[in-house]
Amino acid sequence: MKEVALLTLHGMGEVDAGYYDEFEAAIKRELAADWERVAFHSVTYAEVLQGPQRALWDAMRAESTNDLDATRLRRFLLYFLSDAATLEHSANRAEDDRYLLVQQQIQAGLSQALVALGGDESKPVVIIAHSLGAQVISNYLWDAQMGNHSFDGWEDDSKPFLRLRSLKQFTTIGCNIPIFVGGLADRECFKPIDGMRWDNYYDPDDVLGWPLRQLGQSYEFVHDHPVNAGGSLTNWNLWSHGGYWDDRDVICPLARRIRELI
């Protein structure tokens, strides 16, 4: 029987189906025999956004009057930046279901994990979220507590596992929540869940990864950790943003925490 659920959420940009492979291999190696007691599931919400992005890019490239330079950089920015903008836009439009579809992907992953846990909704959940994924799951937690979006109409005591009421470890890597809320005078986080720890890892060289405690009083329960993510070619520049998944400074404390929860 599995004793703890472990879910991953990817960040922004074009996402490979196996985005979590390096992480899975690293955490499995660190946990050794204890890995057999972990219900591991990856949440992939990228296709909700990448289908329209791909169609737009193809249409722009097919138009002969569009003389676009720096096409590789343009494609990267289109996929990278429009992920965040589209989700924030969708969240505020009742007729746009993409925000809901992303939340439903999370709920599908949690439902699969719950089956592996024998249906016990009190068993602990661990989440590791990269980049935009941190904003996505933060919004999910806020909505679960406020009864918004996909949680609208739910009874308060229904489906506690899907509401993440047993979330015990929240790990964010390369988190860019400050980019979304930096212009707000009052920045409110979801309420801490009983027994939950939030560890936020950022590389000072990663301009897309940020500490969080300075966002305001409601974020003071976050534990910020500067790390040196990536290899020798990437740990000193922006490309360190992709180097967290198998970083030892992330993997080792996360494995220790999972062992505490088993």
CYANA upper distance limits for C-alpha pairs under 8 A (distance plus 0.5 A):
  1 MET  CA     37 ARG  CA      7.08
  1 MET  CA    116 ALA  CA      7.75
  1 MET  CA    117 LEU  CA      6.96
  1 MET  CA    118 GLY  CA      7.53
  2 LYS  CA     36 GLU  CA      7.68
  2 LYS  CA     37 ARG  CA      4.81
  2 LYS  CA     38 VAL  CA      5.84
  2 LYS  CA     39 ALA  CA      6.23
  2 LYS  CA    116 ALA  CA      6.55
  2 LYS  CA    117 LEU  CA      5.54
  2 LYS  CA    118 GLY  CA      8.11
  3 GLU  CA     37 ARG  CA      5.91
  3 GLU  CA     38 VAL  CA      6.58
  3 GLU  CA     39 ALA  CA      7.90
  3 GLU  CA    117 LEU  CA      6.62
  3 GLU  CA    123 LYS  CA      7.02
  3 GLU  CA    124 PRO  CA      8.00
  3 GLU  CA    262 ILE  CA      6.04
  4 VAL  CA     37 ARG  CA      7.33
  4 VAL  CA     38 VAL  CA      5.69
  4 VAL  CA     39 ALA  CA      6.61
  4 VAL  CA    117 LEU  CA      7.66
  4 VAL  CA    123 LYS  CA      6.60
  4 VAL  CA    124 PRO  CA      5.71
  4 VAL  CA    125 VAL  CA      6.40
  4 VAL  CA    126 VAL  CA      7.85
  4 VAL  CA    258 ILE  CA      8.07
  4 VAL  CA    261 LEU  CA      7.45
  4 VAL  CA    262 ILE  CA      6.60
  5 ALA  CA     38 VAL  CA      6.38
  5 ALA  CA     39 ALA  CA      5.16
  5 ALA  CA     40 PHE  CA      6.57
  5 ALA  CA     41 HIS  CA      8.25
  5 ALA  CA    113 ALA  CA      6.39
  5 ALA  CA    114 LEU  CA      8.16
  5 ALA  CA    117 LEU  CA      7.93
  5 ALA  CA    123 LYS  CA      8.21
  5 ALA  CA    124 PRO  CA      6.91
  5 ALA  CA    125 VAL  CA      5.23
  5 ALA  CA    126 VAL  CA      6.45
  6 LEU  CA     38 VAL  CA      7.16
  6 LEU  CA     39 ALA  CA      6.48
  6 LEU  CA     40 PHE  CA      5.33
  6 LEU  CA     41 HIS  CA      6.82
  6 LEU  CA    125 VAL  CA      6.59
  6 LEU  CA    126 VAL  CA      5.23
  6 LEU  CA    127 ILE  CA      6.28
  6 LEU  CA    128 ILE  CA      8.29
  7 LEU  CA     40 PHE  CA      6.49
  7 LEU  CA     41 HIS  CA      5.46
  7 LEU  CA     42 SER  CA      5.92
  7 LEU  CA     43 VAL  CA      7.29
  7 LEU  CA    109 GLY  CA      7.99
  7 LEU  CA    110 LEU  CA      8.34
  7 LEU  CA    125 VAL  CA      8.29
  7 LEU  CA    126 VAL  CA      6.84
  7 LEU  CA    127 ILE  CA      5.38
  7 LEU  CA    128 ILE  CA      6.90
  8 THR  CA     20 TYR  CA      7.70
  8 THR  CA     41 HIS  CA      7.24
  8 THR  CA     42 SER  CA      5.29
  8 THR  CA     43 VAL  CA      6.31
  8 THR  CA    127 ILE  CA      6.39
  8 THR  CA    128 ILE  CA      5.51
  8 THR  CA    129 ALA  CA      6.23
  9 LEU  CA     42 SER  CA      7.01
  9 LEU  CA     43 VAL  CA      5.74
  9 LEU  CA     44 THR  CA      7.12
  9 LEU  CA    127 ILE  CA      8.26
  9 LEU  CA    128 ILE  CA      6.97
  9 LEU  CA    129 ALA  CA      5.09
  9 LEU  CA    130 HIS  CA      6.72
  9 LEU  CA    133 GLY  CA      5.73
  9 LEU  CA    134 ALA  CA      8.22
 10 HIS  CA     15 VAL  CA      8.05
 10 HIS  CA     19 TYR  CA      7.61
 10 HIS  CA     20 TYR  CA      8.33
 10 HIS  CA     43 VAL  CA      7.91
 10 HIS  CA     44 THR  CA      7.27
 10 HIS  CA    129 ALA  CA      6.66
 10 HIS  CA    130 HIS  CA      5.72
 10 HIS  CA    131 SER  CA      7.62
 10 HIS  CA    132 LEU  CA      7.76
 10 HIS  CA    133 GLY  CA      5.83
 11 GLY  CA     15 VAL  CA      8.37
 11 GLY  CA    129 ALA  CA      7.94
 11 GLY  CA    130 HIS  CA      5.47
 11 GLY  CA    131 SER  CA      5.02
 11 GLY  CA    132 LEU  CA      4.95
 11 GLY  CA    133 GLY  CA      5.32
 11 GLY  CA    134 ALA  CA      8.29
 12 MET  CA     46 ALA  CA      8.38
 12 MET  CA     79 TYR  CA      7.90
 12 MET  CA     80 PHE  CA      5.78
 12 MET  CA     81 LEU  CA      7.94
 12 MET  CA     83 ASP  CA      6.48
 12 MET  CA     84 ALA  CA      7.74
 12 MET  CA    131 SER  CA      7.19
 12 MET  CA    132 LEU  CA      5.89
 12 MET  CA    133 GLY  CA      7.95
 13 GLY  CA     76 PHE  CA      7.42
 13 GLY  CA     77 LEU  CA      8.40
 13 GLY  CA     79 TYR  CA      5.23
 13 GLY  CA     80 PHE  CA      4.38
 13 GLY  CA     81 LEU  CA      7.90
 13 GLY  CA     83 ASP  CA      7.40
 14 GLU  CA     46 ALA  CA      7.94
 14 GLU  CA     50 GLN  CA      7.76
 14 GLU  CA     76 PHE  CA      8.27
 14 GLU  CA     79 TYR  CA      6.58
 14 GLU  CA     80 PHE  CA      7.66
 15 VAL  CA     19 TYR  CA      7.04
 15 VAL  CA     46 ALA  CA      6.97
 17 ALA  CA     44 THR  CA      8.03
 20 TYR  CA     24 GLU  CA      6.52
 20 TYR  CA     42 SER  CA      7.64
 20 TYR  CA    245 TRP  CA      7.93
 21 ASP  CA     25 ALA  CA      6.67
 22 GLU  CA     26 ALA  CA      6.64
 22 GLU  CA    245 TRP  CA      6.86
 22 GLU  CA    246 ASP  CA      6.29
 23 PHE  CA     27 ILE  CA      6.52
 23 PHE  CA    245 TRP  CA      5.40
 23 PHE  CA    246 ASP  CA      5.56
 24 GLU  CA     28 LYS  CA      6.34
 25 ALA  CA     29 ARG  CA      6.60
 26 ALA  CA     30 GLU  CA      6.74
 26 ALA  CA    246 ASP  CA      6.25
 26 ALA  CA    251 ILE  CA      7.47
 27 ILE  CA     31 LEU  CA      6.54
 27 ILE  CA    246 ASP  CA      8.41
 27 ILE  CA    251 ILE  CA      6.54
 27 ILE  CA    252 CYS  CA      8.48
 27 ILE  CA    255 ALA  CA      7.06
 28 LYS  CA     32 ALA  CA      6.45
 28 LYS  CA     35 TRP  CA      6.19
 30 GLU  CA    251 ILE  CA      8.05
 30 GLU  CA    252 CYS  CA      7.52
 30 GLU  CA    255 ALA  CA      7.04
 31 LEU  CA     35 TRP  CA      5.86
 31 LEU  CA    255 ALA  CA      6.55
 31 LEU  CA    259 ARG  CA      8.31
 34 ASP  CA     38 VAL  CA      7.79
 34 ASP  CA    259 ARG  CA      7.87
 37 ARG  CA    262 ILE  CA      7.85
 39 ALA  CA    113 ALA  CA      6.26
 39 ALA  CA    116 ALA  CA      6.57
 39 ALA  CA    117 LEU  CA      7.55
 40 PHE  CA    113 ALA  CA      7.61
 41 HIS  CA    109 GLY  CA      6.64
 41 HIS  CA    110 LEU  CA      8.46
 41 HIS  CA    112 GLN  CA      8.18
 41 HIS  CA    113 ALA  CA      7.20
 42 SER  CA    109 GLY  CA      7.43
 43 VAL  CA    105 GLN  CA      7.00
 43 VAL  CA    106 ILE  CA      6.51
 43 VAL  CA    109 GLY  CA      6.46
 44 THR  CA    105 GLN  CA      7.59
 45 TYR  CA     49 LEU  CA      8.14
 45 TYR  CA    102 VAL  CA      5.99
 45 TYR  CA    105 GLN  CA      6.68
 46 ALA  CA     50 GLN  CA      6.34
 47 GLU  CA     51 GLY  CA      6.26
 48 VAL  CA     98 ARG  CA      6.95
 48 VAL  CA    101 LEU  CA      7.50
 48 VAL  CA    102 VAL  CA      7.44
 49 LEU  CA     53 GLN  CA      6.96
 49 LEU  CA     83 ASP  CA      6.96
 49 LEU  CA     86 THR  CA      8.29
 49 LEU  CA     98 ARG  CA      8.06
 50 GLN  CA     54 ARG  CA      6.26
 50 GLN  CA     79 TYR  CA      7.68
 51 GLY  CA     55 ALA  CA      6.83
 52 PRO  CA     56 LEU  CA      6.63
 53 GLN  CA     57 TRP  CA      6.64
 53 GLN  CA     78 LEU  CA      7.80
 53 GLN  CA     79 TYR  CA      6.97
 54 ARG  CA     58 ASP  CA      6.65
 55 ALA  CA     59 ALA  CA      6.66
 56 LEU  CA     60 MET  CA      6.72
 57 TRP  CA     61 ARG  CA      6.67
 57 TRP  CA     75 ARG  CA      7.75
 58 ASP  CA     62 ALA  CA      6.54
 59 ALA  CA     63 GLU  CA      6.91
 60 MET  CA     66 ASN  CA      7.25
 61 ARG  CA     66 ASN  CA      7.64
 70 ALA  CA     74 ARG  CA      6.60
 71 THR  CA     75 ARG  CA      6.49
 72 ARG  CA     76 PHE  CA      6.71
 73 LEU  CA     77 LEU  CA      6.68
 74 ARG  CA     78 LEU  CA      6.53
 75 ARG  CA     79 TYR  CA      6.80
 76 PHE  CA     80 PHE  CA      6.31
 77 LEU  CA     81 LEU  CA      6.05
 77 LEU  CA     82 SER  CA      8.11
 78 LEU  CA     82 SER  CA      6.19
 79 TYR  CA     83 ASP  CA      6.76
 80 PHE  CA     84 ALA  CA      8.21
 81 LEU  CA     85 ALA  CA      7.04
 82 SER  CA     86 THR  CA      6.09
 83 ASP  CA     87 LEU  CA      6.84
 84 ALA  CA     88 GLU  CA      6.80
 84 ALA  CA    132 LEU  CA      7.41
 85 ALA  CA     89 HIS  CA      6.56
 86 THR  CA     90 SER  CA      6.42
 87 LEU  CA     91 ALA  CA      6.59
 87 LEU  CA     98 ARG  CA      7.56
 87 LEU  CA     99 TYR  CA      6.15
 88 GLU  CA     92 ASN  CA      7.43
 88 GLU  CA     99 TYR  CA      8.47
 89 HIS  CA     93 ARG  CA      7.27
 90 SER  CA     94 ALA  CA      8.27
 90 SER  CA     96 ASP  CA      5.91
 90 SER  CA     97 ASP  CA      7.41
 90 SER  CA     98 ARG  CA      6.70
 90 SER  CA     99 TYR  CA      6.02
 91 ALA  CA     96 ASP  CA      8.20
 91 ALA  CA     99 TYR  CA      6.03
 91 ALA  CA    100 LEU  CA      8.47
 97 ASP  CA    101 LEU  CA      6.59
 98 ARG  CA    102 VAL  CA      6.80
 99 TYR  CA    103 GLN  CA      7.03
100 LEU  CA    104 GLN  CA      6.61
100 LEU  CA    149 HIS  CA      7.16
100 LEU  CA    150 SER  CA      6.42
101 LEU  CA    105 GLN  CA      6.81
102 VAL  CA    106 ILE  CA      7.17
103 GLN  CA    107 GLN  CA      6.83
103 GLN  CA    140 TYR  CA      7.16
103 GLN  CA    150 SER  CA      7.37
104 GLN  CA    108 ALA  CA      6.54
104 GLN  CA    150 SER  CA      7.99
105 GLN  CA    109 GLY  CA      6.87
106 ILE  CA    110 LEU  CA      6.77
107 GLN  CA    111 SER  CA      6.50
107 GLN  CA    162 LEU  CA      6.48
108 ALA  CA    112 GLN  CA      6.80
109 GLY  CA    113 ALA  CA      6.78
110 LEU  CA    114 LEU  CA      6.58
110 LEU  CA    161 PHE  CA      7.95
110 LEU  CA    162 LEU  CA      6.74
111 SER  CA    115 VAL  CA      6.99
111 SER  CA    162 LEU  CA      7.74
112 GLN  CA    116 ALA  CA      7.15
113 ALA  CA    117 LEU  CA      6.78
114 LEU  CA    118 GLY  CA      6.97
114 LEU  CA    119 GLY  CA      5.65
114 LEU  CA    120 ASP  CA      7.31
114 LEU  CA    121 GLU  CA      7.42
114 LEU  CA    161 PHE  CA      8.16
115 VAL  CA    119 GLY  CA      5.72
117 LEU  CA    123 LYS  CA      7.78
121 GLU  CA    159 LYS  CA      8.45
121 GLU  CA    160 PRO  CA      7.15
121 GLU  CA    161 PHE  CA      5.56
121 GLU  CA    166 SER  CA      8.01
122 SER  CA    161 PHE  CA      7.68
122 SER  CA    166 SER  CA      6.45
123 LYS  CA    166 SER  CA      6.98
124 PRO  CA    166 SER  CA      5.60
124 PRO  CA    167 LEU  CA      6.29
124 PRO  CA    168 LYS  CA      6.35
124 PRO  CA    261 LEU  CA      7.31
125 VAL  CA    164 LEU  CA      7.83
125 VAL  CA    166 SER  CA      6.37
125 VAL  CA    167 LEU  CA      4.98
125 VAL  CA    168 LYS  CA      6.29
125 VAL  CA    169 GLN  CA      7.33
126 VAL  CA    167 LEU  CA      6.57
126 VAL  CA    168 LYS  CA      6.55
126 VAL  CA    169 GLN  CA      5.20
126 VAL  CA    170 PHE  CA      6.51
126 VAL  CA    171 THR  CA      8.35
126 VAL  CA    258 ILE  CA      8.11
127 ILE  CA    167 LEU  CA      8.21
127 ILE  CA    169 GLN  CA      6.84
127 ILE  CA    170 PHE  CA      5.55
127 ILE  CA    171 THR  CA      6.57
128 ILE  CA    170 PHE  CA      6.64
128 ILE  CA    171 THR  CA      5.08
128 ILE  CA    172 THR  CA      6.16
128 ILE  CA    173 ILE  CA      7.97
129 ALA  CA    133 GLY  CA      5.50
129 ALA  CA    134 ALA  CA      5.53
129 ALA  CA    137 ILE  CA      8.09
129 ALA  CA    170 PHE  CA      8.49
129 ALA  CA    171 THR  CA      6.87
129 ALA  CA    172 THR  CA      5.41
129 ALA  CA    173 ILE  CA      6.77
129 ALA  CA    175 CYS  CA      8.47
130 HIS  CA    134 ALA  CA      6.38
130 HIS  CA    172 THR  CA      6.38
130 HIS  CA    173 ILE  CA      5.33
130 HIS  CA    174 GLY  CA      6.31
130 HIS  CA    175 CYS  CA      6.75
131 SER  CA    135 GLN  CA      8.05
131 SER  CA    172 THR  CA      8.10
131 SER  CA    173 ILE  CA      6.82
131 SER  CA    174 GLY  CA      5.37
131 SER  CA    175 CYS  CA      4.93
131 SER  CA    176 ASN  CA      6.17
131 SER  CA    208 LEU  CA      7.85
131 SER  CA    209 GLY  CA      7.55
132 LEU  CA    136 VAL  CA      6.78
132 LEU  CA    175 CYS  CA      7.31
132 LEU  CA    176 ASN  CA      6.96
132 LEU  CA    177 ILE  CA      8.08
133 GLY  CA    137 ILE  CA      6.64
133 GLY  CA    175 CYS  CA      8.42
134 ALA  CA    138 SER  CA      6.47
134 ALA  CA    172 THR  CA      6.46
134 ALA  CA    173 ILE  CA      8.33
134 ALA  CA    175 CYS  CA      6.33
134 ALA  CA    176 ASN  CA      7.91
134 ALA  CA    177 ILE  CA      7.48
135 GLN  CA    139 ASN  CA      6.57
135 GLN  CA    175 CYS  CA      8.13
135 GLN  CA    176 ASN  CA      7.77
135 GLN  CA    177 ILE  CA      6.01
136 VAL  CA    140 TYR  CA      6.74
137 ILE  CA    141 LEU  CA      6.65
138 SER  CA    142 TRP  CA      6.76
138 SER  CA    189 CYS  CA      8.25
138 SER  CA    190 PHE  CA      7.54
139 ASN  CA    143 ASP  CA      6.57
140 TYR  CA    144 ALA  CA      6.55
141 LEU  CA    145 GLN  CA      6.75
141 LEU  CA    163 ARG  CA      7.65
141 LEU  CA    164 LEU  CA      7.72
141 LEU  CA    190 PHE  CA      6.78
142 TRP  CA    146 MET  CA      6.59
142 TRP  CA    189 CYS  CA      7.88
142 TRP  CA    190 PHE  CA      5.33
142 TRP  CA    191 LYS  CA      8.19
143 ASP  CA    147 GLY  CA      5.96
143 ASP  CA    148 ASN  CA      5.09
143 ASP  CA    149 HIS  CA      7.00
143 ASP  CA    150 SER  CA      8.24
143 ASP  CA    151 PHE  CA      7.20
144 ALA  CA    148 ASN  CA      7.20
144 ALA  CA    151 PHE  CA      6.39
144 ALA  CA    163 ARG  CA      5.82
144 ALA  CA    164 LEU  CA      8.40
145 GLN  CA    163 ARG  CA      8.06
145 GLN  CA    190 PHE  CA      7.97
145 GLN  CA    191 LYS  CA      8.37
147 GLY  CA    151 PHE  CA      5.34
147 GLY  CA    152 ASP  CA      5.46
147 GLY  CA    153 GLY  CA      7.58
147 GLY  CA    154 TRP  CA      7.55
148 ASN  CA    152 ASP  CA      5.45
154 TRP  CA    158 SER  CA      7.11
159 LYS  CA    163 ARG  CA      6.96
160 PRO  CA    164 LEU  CA      6.82
160 PRO  CA    165 ARG  CA      6.03
160 PRO  CA    166 SER  CA      8.04
161 PHE  CA    165 ARG  CA      6.47
161 PHE  CA    166 SER  CA      6.85
165 ARG  CA    193 ILE  CA      7.04
166 SER  CA    193 ILE  CA      8.22
167 LEU  CA    193 ILE  CA      7.50
167 LEU  CA    196 MET  CA      6.58
168 LYS  CA    193 ILE  CA      8.15
168 LYS  CA    194 ASP  CA      8.35
168 LYS  CA    195 GLY  CA      6.25
168 LYS  CA    196 MET  CA      4.46
168 LYS  CA    197 ARG  CA      6.60
169 GLN  CA    196 MET  CA      5.97
169 GLN  CA    197 ARG  CA      5.52
169 GLN  CA    198 TRP  CA      6.61
169 GLN  CA    199 ASP  CA      8.35
169 GLN  CA    257 ARG  CA      7.99
170 PHE  CA    196 MET  CA      7.67
170 PHE  CA    197 ARG  CA      6.59
170 PHE  CA    198 TRP  CA      5.15
170 PHE  CA    199 ASP  CA      6.85
171 THR  CA    198 TRP  CA      6.29
171 THR  CA    199 ASP  CA      5.39
171 THR  CA    200 ASN  CA      6.32
171 THR  CA    201 TYR  CA      8.17
171 THR  CA    254 LEU  CA      8.34
172 THR  CA    198 TRP  CA      8.19
172 THR  CA    199 ASP  CA      6.89
172 THR  CA    200 ASN  CA      5.23
172 THR  CA    201 TYR  CA      6.65
173 ILE  CA    200 ASN  CA      6.53
173 ILE  CA    201 TYR  CA      5.38
173 ILE  CA    202 TYR  CA      6.55
173 ILE  CA    209 GLY  CA      7.74
173 ILE  CA    244 TYR  CA      6.82
173 ILE  CA    245 TRP  CA      8.42
174 GLY  CA    201 TYR  CA      6.96
174 GLY  CA    202 TYR  CA      5.62
174 GLY  CA    203 ASP  CA      7.68
174 GLY  CA    206 ASP  CA      7.81
174 GLY  CA    208 LEU  CA      6.74
174 GLY  CA    209 GLY  CA      4.32
174 GLY  CA    210 TRP  CA      7.13
174 GLY  CA    241 HIS  CA      6.44
174 GLY  CA    244 TYR  CA      7.86
175 CYS  CA    200 ASN  CA      7.80
175 CYS  CA    201 TYR  CA      8.13
175 CYS  CA    202 TYR  CA      7.53
175 CYS  CA    208 LEU  CA      7.48
175 CYS  CA    209 GLY  CA      5.32
175 CYS  CA    210 TRP  CA      6.26
175 CYS  CA    211 PRO  CA      8.25
176 ASN  CA    180 PHE  CA      7.87
176 ASN  CA    208 LEU  CA      6.14
176 ASN  CA    209 GLY  CA      5.88
176 ASN  CA    210 TRP  CA      6.33
177 ILE  CA    181 VAL  CA      7.07
177 ILE  CA    210 TRP  CA      8.23
177 ILE  CA    212 LEU  CA      8.27
178 PRO  CA    182 GLY  CA      5.51
178 PRO  CA    210 TRP  CA      7.51
178 PRO  CA    212 LEU  CA      7.65
178 PRO  CA    215 LEU  CA      7.59
181 VAL  CA    187 ARG  CA      7.01
182 GLY  CA    187 ARG  CA      8.44
182 GLY  CA    215 LEU  CA      8.12
186 ASP  CA    216 GLY  CA      8.41
187 ARG  CA    215 LEU  CA      7.05
187 ARG  CA    216 GLY  CA      6.88
187 ARG  CA    218 SER  CA      8.23
188 GLU  CA    216 GLY  CA      8.10
188 GLU  CA    218 SER  CA      6.42
188 GLU  CA    219 TYR  CA      8.25
189 CYS  CA    218 SER  CA      6.04
189 CYS  CA    219 TYR  CA      6.68
190 PHE  CA    218 SER  CA      8.37
191 LYS  CA    218 SER  CA      8.22
192 PRO  CA    196 MET  CA      7.25
192 PRO  CA    221 PHE  CA      8.21
197 ARG  CA    222 VAL  CA      8.05
198 TRP  CA    221 PHE  CA      7.80
198 TRP  CA    222 VAL  CA      5.69
198 TRP  CA    223 HIS  CA      6.62
199 ASP  CA    222 VAL  CA      6.66
199 ASP  CA    223 HIS  CA      5.35
199 ASP  CA    224 ASP  CA      6.62
199 ASP  CA    225 HIS  CA      7.77
200 ASN  CA    211 PRO  CA      7.49
200 ASN  CA    212 LEU  CA      8.04
200 ASN  CA    222 VAL  CA      7.40
200 ASN  CA    223 HIS  CA      6.47
200 ASN  CA    224 ASP  CA      5.28
200 ASN  CA    225 HIS  CA      6.48
201 TYR  CA    209 GLY  CA      8.47
201 TYR  CA    211 PRO  CA      8.12
201 TYR  CA    224 ASP  CA      6.56
201 TYR  CA    225 HIS  CA      5.30
201 TYR  CA    226 PRO  CA      6.33
201 TYR  CA    227 VAL  CA      6.99
201 TYR  CA    250 VAL  CA      7.72
202 TYR  CA    206 ASP  CA      7.64
202 TYR  CA    209 GLY  CA      5.58
202 TYR  CA    210 TRP  CA      6.23
202 TYR  CA    211 PRO  CA      7.07
202 TYR  CA    224 ASP  CA      8.14
202 TYR  CA    225 HIS  CA      6.89
202 TYR  CA    226 PRO  CA      5.56
202 TYR  CA    227 VAL  CA      6.42
203 ASP  CA    209 GLY  CA      6.93
203 ASP  CA    210 TRP  CA      8.34
203 ASP  CA    226 PRO  CA      5.97
203 ASP  CA    227 VAL  CA      5.47
203 ASP  CA    228 ASN  CA      5.91
203 ASP  CA    229 ALA  CA      6.54
203 ASP  CA    235 ASN  CA      8.50
203 ASP  CA    240 SER  CA      7.58
203 ASP  CA    241 HIS  CA      8.12
204 PRO  CA    209 GLY  CA      8.00
204 PRO  CA    210 TRP  CA      8.28
204 PRO  CA    226 PRO  CA      7.04
204 PRO  CA    227 VAL  CA      7.95
204 PRO  CA    228 ASN  CA      8.18
205 ASP  CA    235 ASN  CA      7.71
205 ASP  CA    236 TRP  CA      6.14
205 ASP  CA    237 ASN  CA      5.78
205 ASP  CA    238 LEU  CA      6.70
205 ASP  CA    240 SER  CA      7.52
206 ASP  CA    210 TRP  CA      8.47
206 ASP  CA    237 ASN  CA      6.86
206 ASP  CA    238 LEU  CA      5.32
206 ASP  CA    239 TRP  CA      7.65
206 ASP  CA    240 SER  CA      6.24
206 ASP  CA    241 HIS  CA      5.98
207 VAL  CA    238 LEU  CA      6.73
207 VAL  CA    241 HIS  CA      8.50
208 LEU  CA    238 LEU  CA      8.19
208 LEU  CA    241 HIS  CA      7.28
209 GLY  CA    241 HIS  CA      7.46
211 PRO  CA    224 ASP  CA      6.19
211 PRO  CA    225 HIS  CA      8.21
212 LEU  CA    219 TYR  CA      7.10
212 LEU  CA    222 VAL  CA      7.37
212 LEU  CA    224 ASP  CA      7.27
213 ARG  CA    217 GLN  CA      8.19
213 ARG  CA    219 TYR  CA      5.64
213 ARG  CA    220 GLU  CA      5.51
213 ARG  CA    221 PHE  CA      7.98
213 ARG  CA    222 VAL  CA      6.53
213 ARG  CA    223 HIS  CA      8.10
213 ARG  CA    224 ASP  CA      7.65
214 GLN  CA    219 TYR  CA      7.91
214 GLN  CA    220 GLU  CA      8.13
215 LEU  CA    219 TYR  CA      6.76
216 GLY  CA    220 GLU  CA      7.32
227 VAL  CA    249 ASP  CA      7.28
228 ASN  CA    235 ASN  CA      6.43
228 ASN  CA    236 TRP  CA      8.41
228 ASN  CA    240 SER  CA      8.40
229 ALA  CA    234 THR  CA      8.38
229 ALA  CA    235 ASN  CA      5.78
229 ALA  CA    240 SER  CA      5.98
229 ALA  CA    241 HIS  CA      8.01
229 ALA  CA    242 GLY  CA      8.50
229 ALA  CA    243 GLY  CA      5.44
229 ALA  CA    244 TYR  CA      5.82
229 ALA  CA    247 ASP  CA      6.56
230 GLY  CA    234 THR  CA      5.90
230 GLY  CA    235 ASN  CA      5.03
230 GLY  CA    239 TRP  CA      8.26
230 GLY  CA    240 SER  CA      5.59
230 GLY  CA    241 HIS  CA      8.38
230 GLY  CA    242 GLY  CA      7.60
230 GLY  CA    243 GLY  CA      4.43
230 GLY  CA    244 TYR  CA      7.08
230 GLY  CA    247 ASP  CA      7.59
231 GLY  CA    235 ASN  CA      5.95
231 GLY  CA    240 SER  CA      8.42
231 GLY  CA    243 GLY  CA      7.82
232 SER  CA    236 TRP  CA      8.11
234 THR  CA    238 LEU  CA      7.77
234 THR  CA    239 TRP  CA      5.64
234 THR  CA    240 SER  CA      5.52
234 THR  CA    243 GLY  CA      8.18
235 ASN  CA    239 TRP  CA      7.59
235 ASN  CA    240 SER  CA      5.28
235 ASN  CA    243 GLY  CA      7.99
236 TRP  CA    240 SER  CA      7.32
239 TRP  CA    243 GLY  CA      7.91
240 SER  CA    244 TYR  CA      7.97
243 GLY  CA    247 ASP  CA      7.24
244 TYR  CA    250 VAL  CA      7.57
245 TRP  CA    250 VAL  CA      8.14
245 TRP  CA    251 ILE  CA      8.38
246 ASP  CA    250 VAL  CA      7.83
246 ASP  CA    251 ILE  CA      6.97
247 ASP  CA    251 ILE  CA      6.60
248 ARG  CA    252 CYS  CA      6.16
249 ASP  CA    253 PRO  CA      7.45
250 VAL  CA    254 LEU  CA      6.77
251 ILE  CA    255 ALA  CA      6.53
252 CYS  CA    256 ARG  CA      6.82
253 PRO  CA    257 ARG  CA      6.70
254 LEU  CA    258 ILE  CA      6.72
255 ALA  CA    259 ARG  CA      6.76
256 ARG  CA    260 GLU  CA      6.89
257 ARG  CA    261 LEU  CA      6.97
258 ILE  CA    262 ILE  CA      6.79
